[in-house]
Amino acid sequence: MQRSTLGQAYRALPKAGPARTPHGYYRLRYDHVEAGGKVSIRRAGRMHHLGIGAAHRGKEILAITDMTGVTVIELRTGEVLSARDIDPARAYWRNKQRSPGRWPGPSVT
């Protein structure tokens, strides 16, 4: 049997890597809509502020995040307030529940 130093034994052990995301991963977050009508979501170490709408400020919500999207549901009524696709390269994720606003659209003269 060969003896080794503590350093040799340490270097011979497999090292931990980043956790693997399991198939079917999702995360639940209970929160409320901020005064500005937004909800903050942290994903992959980045903070995202999702605009829900000023009409919903103060409402208690459940945010369900999975591998492809975020869905925000009002707890009291079960109404889906926002559904968004996740694009890791962008800080803003468009709300699929609402049609786009004025821009981009035909200009009014």
Secondary structure, DSSP 4 states (H G I P E B T S, - for coil): -----HHHHHHHSPPP-PPPPPTT-EEEEEEE--TTSEEEEEETTEEEEEE--GGGTT-EEEEEEESSEEEEEETTT--EEEEEE--TT-S---BTTS---SSSSPPP-
